[in-house]
């Protein structure tokens, strides 16, 4: 807004500019179609486009773009003698750039592979989300509902009851039943029963959470002792059978509940995962396999990243026999790109 006020715009242009700024999201992109902005202030789409171009000159570079391509193009126009070639790569070859298909770009633009790699390095240094440096979103901190600590040779489960109010029924309402007519007594009795039911329900929920947590610790003893690589396959039915409750009750009590362990804070649902049978007959939790895949990728040569098939072979050497499509599925679930996009050429 400060930059807009310094831009010496006509009144209608200033109104258009204010609407455009109001449409910019936390990443720095304009969210609303220009036609909608034009309709709000009774201007033409061309007038809105003109003001948008002015705003795209503001800091931070790349702000107020409508998509990634426009964001990058708005940044490279200030990069000196290479700006025209950089703009051509972004404008015509963004998909190939994403796939790191530099040979195709070099062939189409009739330039050397080394030049394409140089241009790609410059583009990778641009900011795809100009607004994130100024984002005001606050981090959400997790307060564990359960603490698990080892005391002597035993793992002890403690519920975190800080901030949980101690509910009780006031004697004031109990005393109103003395000396009052039957209608008043019946009304108070109904309310007392409802209050006591609520208190008991909360206590029951806490007991169920405690029993569920104890059972998780029992089933996942090796995880607490040795770490994530020793997480066992476990399903809701295992815990439900142990505490003699329905699976749906266990599911509800573990939703958005977190456990503090020696290896970090985990949602209770994290401990419920399917298993895969190894070649020697044991079962390995899917989360453990994900961790192994993540570790293999972290140690790979960035100039020659592991393909999914190569990861399958390395896992097989560790007695974990899974299909390539399973590796691909787990990799995508962890937000890890395929080898073609992980490759670093410079």
C-alpha angles and dihedrals in degrees: 000000000000091000090046092053090053093052097084094230127171115255094260092045089051090051091050090047092052091053091048091051090049089056095055113109129212091274091056099254129130107244104185121075112251089238090062092049090048091051092051094057100030094246133130122261088242091057091050090048090053093052091044090057089053092051091048086065090062127099132296095055112246095025121145095026120149096218141003095269093054090045092055094042091053089055099047095052087079096050100097127231095357095054097098094050092044090051091051092052091050095042099046107020109036093122091051090046090053091051090044089236091157094157090062091049092048091050094048095046093038093232133123124277089239090056091051090051089051091051092046091053090053091049092049088057092060121099112251092188107040094179101053093085087062098039112133097201111132122224115253110233119208120225110204116237092201133035122203117195133166114239111184106317095333131088109226124203117210124181116225103234097166108134092011105127119234102235123207138152116259116241087226090075093043090053093053088071090068116089096358129118122267094259092056092045092051092049093050092045091054091050092047091052090050091049093048090047090053093050092048091048091054091048090047091051091051091049090050090049090050094048091046091051092048090052092049089053090048094051095040098044093134092052091058092045101043111012143251096323088070098052109136127218109262135167134196091257091062092059094037091055092046096053093032096238135121119274091239090058091053090047092053095045093051096048112112090353119129133204126209109219134171087259098050141284116309134178109247089239088062089076092059109082140136123256138228122211114237125220091260093054101260124123124240124197117243090235090057090053090049089053091050091050090049090050093050091051091047090057098044125114103262090214091053107028122191117265119222089254091053089051089052090055093048091049090048088056085059092052093259109125111189135148124261091242089057090054089049091049094050091045091053091047088057092049094245116148124231119267093262090063096040094057115113115205099183 
